[in-house]
Amino acid sequence: MSKQVVVIDVVGLTPRLLRKMPRLRQLPLNRELGTVLPAVTCSAQATFLTGSMPSEHGIVGNGWYFRDLGEVFLWRQHNKLVQGDKVWDIARRNNPQYKVANVCWWYAMGAETDLLVTPRPIYYADGRKAPDCYTRPVELHDRLTGKLGDFPLFHYWGPTASIRSSQWIVAASRQILAEDNPDLLLTYVPHLDYDLQRYGASSVEATRAAIELDAVLAPLLDDAEARGATVIVLSEYGITDVSRPVDINRLLRRERLLEVHTQDGMEYLDPWASRAFAVADHQLAHVYVKDDLDAVGKLLSGLPGVAEVLDAEGKRRYGLDHERAGDLVVVAEPDSWFTYYYWLDDERAPDFARGVEIHRKPGYDPAELFFDPSDKWVKPRAASYLLKKKVGLRYAMSVVPLDPSIVRGSHGRLPDNPEDGPVFLSSDPELAAEGRIEATAVRDLILKAGLG
């Protein structure tokens, strides 16, 4: 017999924010949770579900340079990228009928879960993009959207990201819990990611976001506990205040290590020709180097805002020694984070730099959370783009600033203070012993909660 388990990934939740969230604080088990390097969504979630480090499961960040393709890709979605057994694989060895639902955890597509919901825009042939989600089984899509409306994609990421996406995800989770009765429900709730990156973890806006999210989570927690399910709430990382963007690729460009090619006056990263380039991912960057590794490492060590440059031994020390990782891995200082920018003149930036283009940019761009504050007409222009979309016209949503200094929060390095790190909460006070819980232990704690 399995006991029902509901696992809620509240991204960005820390002990500091938890003090503002009275409903979550009702959960009796409260432990410090270790994380992995890099402390980013894809790497942490893969560790939670496999019980292994990035050196084993292969998710070395939210993206990396695919050497066999010669391309940088972030935010891929196929579950086969995660190497090793997942929690549901192990559970089904004990109970072949074990039923799993995944609501917005990453690498959902192709996963052998019984139900899944993941953001998936409609890409029309004329270039338009419309909000939607991908589900399995197929009929789950209409069941959810029939009651909840379309998945609020533009509130899930971008300048208009807001509580609405988390409200939809929580409502979808409640519906699946009631109608489909999974043994394990995995739910990812993104709201704390937004204003903490926009304004910083110490901001008034961060406190307000925590209070708002606590109220949104309460009905799902109540539903789960009313069913006798074991609730686990955890987070992947904590977001901390930053003030210094570090242009790692621009340094490599100036040193003639990074190459670009030009089309229509715009510059594009040329990884095939580059001797060294970085895939920036919050406070960590994977640097891929063709030759003279020592010289590149020394160069990067002298860049202001860099705390550590990891060579092969350093990557082994942090459990990041996988073939997908950079030849060097660079970690930022606590007040710093890495931009992906590689052009030296904003007039030469590619057009996607000013848009929300998570799959085209060769690195993570938190400036996508902002409308360009230097453009007084940016919001009217954004409204005009939406009007064009409604009448079926093609458009380019050019609203994102190229000034990274407006970003106030980041993550990715290991926390310097447990108050700013992730947490593990549960409705079962006996689920874990005293002391810190490591990220690699989460898989087995989920199995313990469900299978004993």
N, C-alpha and C positions, 0 to 999 in steps of 0.2 A: 504494500500500500504506500502510495506517495502522499506527502503533505504538500499542499499548494504553497508556492513561493512567489512573491512579487518583489522584483529587484528594480529599484528606481535609481538611475544614474542622474544625480543632480549636479551637473557640471559646474565647477567653480565653488562648490560649497566648502566652507572652512569653519573651524571653531569660532572665529570672530563673527562670521555671518550667522551662524547657528543661534547665537544669542538673541538675534532679532526674529527668530522663527519659532514661536511657541508650540505650534502643532508638531513640527519635527522633533522638538525637544522632549515631547512626551514618550518617544521611543526609549525604552529603558537601557539598551546597550549602546554605549557611545565610546568609540575607540579611535585613536590615531590610526590612519591608514597610510602605509608606505606607498610610494609611487615609483615609476620607472623613468629613466632618462631615454628619450625626451618625455617630459610630463605633458603630453598632448593627447588629444582624444583617441586617435586610432591606435597608438602604441599602448595606452593604458587599457582601453577596452579589450584589445587582443590579449593582453596579459591576464585580465580578469577572467576571460572566457576559456583560456587554455592552461592557466597556471604556470606559464613559462615566460621567460624574458624575451626581449626583442631579438637577441642572438639566436633564439630557437624558433619563435613564431614568424620572424622576418618583417614585422611591421615596425620599421625603424623611424617612422614619423608619419605625419599626415600625407606624405608623399616623398618621392625620391627620384633619382635619375635611373631610368630603366636602361641599363647598359646595352641590352640586346636590341633595343629599339632606337637608341640614340635620342630619347625624348625624356623631358621632365614631366611627370604626371602627379598631381595631387588629387586627393579625394576620389580615388577609384572606388568601386563599389562591390566587386566580385569577392565573395567569401573565400574562394580558393587561394587568394593572396595570403590568407592567414594559415600558416603551416602548423600542423599538429591537430590533435583531437580537441574538440570544443566540449563545453560542459554537457551539452545534450548528447554527444556521442557516448560519453561515459555513462550518463544516466540511463540511456537506452540499453546498455549492456545488462543493467539490473532490472529494467522495466521496459520491454520493447514498445509498450504503448505510451511511453512518456511523451506528453504533449507540450510543445514549446511555442510561445508567441514572442515575436521581436517587434517592438514598436520604436523604430528610429535609432536603435543602436547601429553603429557603422558596419560596413561589410555585410550587409543583410542579403544582397541579391545573390542567388545561388546557394544560400545557406540551407542546410537540411532541417529547417524549422518548419513547424506545421502551419504557422501563420506569420506573416511579416508585413510591415508597413514601413516604407522608406521614401523620403522626398525624391521625386523624379519629375522634372519639368517636361512639358510637351514641347518638343523642338519641331516647329512647323517647317515645311520646305521653303517658305519665303523668308526664313530667318527669325520669325517671331518666337518668343518663348512665353509659355503660359504655365501657371502653377498647377501642379498635380502631384500625385504620389503613385508609387508602384506597390502592388499588394500580391500576396499569395495567401489563400487561393484568389483567383481573379474576382470572384463574386464579392469578396470582402471589400473591394474598392467601392462598389455601389452601396453596400450596406453602410459603410462609414460616411461617404460623402452625401448619401441620401439624408442622413440625420444631422451631420455636422457641417455640410458645405464642403467646398473644395479645400484641399490642404493649403494653408496660408503661406505659400512659399516665400513671398516677399516680406513676410514677418518672421521668417525663419533665419534669414541672413540678408545683409545689405543695410542701406541707410534707414529703412523703415522696419528693421527687425524689432520685435516687441513681444509683449506677454501673450499676444494672440496665438502665436505658434505653440507655446507651451500649453495654453488652454485647450487647443485642438488635440494635441498629443495626449494630454491627460484624459480628455473626454473619450478619445478613441480607445485608450487603455481600459477605461471603465466599461466601455461597451463590449470589448473583447473579453474582459474578465467575466461579465455577466452572461454573454451569449455563447461563448466558446469554451469557457471553463478550462483554461490551460493549466497544466501542472506547474509550469514556470512561465511567468510573464516578465519580460525584460522591457523597461521603458526608459528612454533617454529624454531628459527635460533640459532645454538649452538656455533658459532665460537669463541666468546669472552671467553668461558669457558676454552679453551685449554691453550693458552700462558699465560693467567693471573694466572692460577694455576701453570703452569710450572715455570714462571719467576717472578711473582708478578705483582700487579696492577701498580706499579710505574716504571716498566721496559720499555725499548725501544721497546721490543717485544710486550708489551700490546698496546702501541701507534700504532705500525705498524698494529696490528690485527684490531684495530678500523678503521683505514683508509681503509684497505682492505675490511672490511665488509660494510662500508658505500657505496663503489662503487658497491658491489654485490647487496645491497638492492635497489639501485636507480631505476633499471628498474621495479621492483615490485611496488614501490611507484608511479612511473610515470604511470604505467598501471592502478592502482587503481584510481588515481586522474583523469585520462583521462576518466574513466567510470563514474565519479561523485560519487564514493564510499567515505564513511567516513573512513579515516585511523586512527587507534589507534596503537601506538607503546608503548610497556611497557616492563618492566624487572622484574624479580623475586627477585633479590638480587644484591648486589655489592660484588665483590671479593676484599679483602684487603691483604696486605703483611703479611706473617707469617714467623716465624723462628724457632718455637718450636713444634715438634710433641710430643704428650702426649700418652704414652702407658698405657691407662687405664686398659685394660684387663690383662696386665702383672702384674700390681699392685694387682689385684684381684687374679691372679694365685699365686703370691708369698704369699699372705695371706691365701691360701688354700680355697678360696671361689669359684674359677673357676676350673672346672674339664675338663680333656681331655680324649679321648680314643685314642689308638695307633693302626695303621695298617701299615704294611710294613715299620716300622721305622718312620712313619709320624704321627704327632699329629693333632687331629681334636677336635674342640670345642664340648663339651658334655653338651648341655644346660639342658638336662633332669636331670643330676646328679649335676649340679652346684648350689651352694647356691646363687651366684651372678655372673652375666656377663653383658657386655655392648655391645650394637649394636651401633658402632661408625658411625657417619654420618656427616662428615666435622667437624664443630665446636660444635656439639651437640652429646650427647650420651644418649640413652635410657638404663637404667640399670635395669635389672629384678632381683628381690631379693626374695628368698624363706622365709628368716627369719632374724630377728635382723636388721630391716631397719635403725634404728637410728645409730647403730654401722657402717654399711656400708656407710651411709651418712657422718658420721664424718670422716671416713677413706678417702673418696673421696674429702672432703673439704680440706684436707691437702695435696692433690696431686698438685705439682707445675704445673701451667698452667690452673688450674680450677678456674673459676671466680665465679660460682654459682652452688649450688646443689638444685634442685627444688623438694620439697616434694608435697603432695597432694594440699596444699594451693598454693604453687608456681606454679604448673601446672594450677590451676584454674585462677590465676592471668594473665597468658599468653594465656589463651584459648587453653590449651593443655591437658586438663583433659578428656582423652578418654581412654576406656578400653585397647586399643592397645598400649598406651604409656607405657614407663617403670615405675616401681614403684618409681624410682627416675629418674630425667632428669638432666644431667650435661651439663653446658655451659662452653665453653673454654674462656680463656683470649683473648684479641684482637690479640695477636701475636702467638696464639697457635691453634692447631687442634688435633683431636683424631685419632690415628691409630686403626685398628681392631686387630692388632697382639696380639696373646695370647700365643705363644710358647716362651720359654726362650733361645732356642738354634736354630740358623738358620738351622742347619743340620737336625733338627726335623720338620721344616716347611712343610706343605703339598705341593704337587707338584703344585697345582693350585695357590699358593701364587706368583709364578714366571711367571704367565701367566695373560692374560686378561680374567678374569672369573667373570663377574659382578654378575652372578646368584649363584655362588658357595661360594663366600667369605661372611662370616657372618658380613660384614661391608663394608663401602665404602673405596676404595683404590685409591687415586690420583696418586700413583706411577705407575699406569698403563699407564700414559701419557708419560712415559720415557722408552727408552732402557737403560739397566743397564750400567751406565758409568764405572763401575769397570771391565767390561768384554770387552776386546779389540776386541774379535771375535763376539760380539753379533749381529752386522748387517749382517756379512756373514752367521752366523748361521740362522738368520731370513730369509735370502734369500733361504737358503737350505730347510727350512721348507715349504716355498711357492712352491719350486720345487717339494717337496714330495707331496704336495697337488695336484698339477697339474697332476701328474702321478697316483694319486689315492691311495697314501700311507698314513697311519696314522702317526700322529706326535703330539708332545706337544710343543707349542710355549713358550719355557722357556726363556723369555727375560726381564722380569720386575724386577727391583731392589728390594731388601729388606731393603734398606736404605731410610727411609722417610725424611731425612734431605734435600734432593734435592728439595722437594716441597716448593714453594715460595708464593703461594696464596691460600686462603681458604675463606669460607663463612659459614653461618648458624646461627650466633648470630645476634641479631638486630644491625643495624648500629649505630656507635657512632657519626657519622657525616653525615648529609644529602648528602654531596658531594660524599660519598662512598655508598649511598643507591640507590634503584631503582628509575626509572622515569616513568612518564606517559606523552606521547605526542599524539597530535591529529591534524588532518587537520581541525577540526571544533573548532574554538576558543571559541565557546559558549557552548561547550559540558559540561564543568565543571566550577563551581564557583572558585573564588580565594582560594588559600590555598592548603594544603596538601590533597591528595586523599588517603583514606584508601584502603587496598587490598580488603576488604569486599564490597567496593562500585563499583568495576570494573564490576561485573555482570550487575548491573543496568545501568551503563553508556553504556555498549554494547547494552543493550535493548533500551535505550533512543536514541542512535545513529541510530538504525535500525528501531525502531517502533514509536519513538517519545514520 
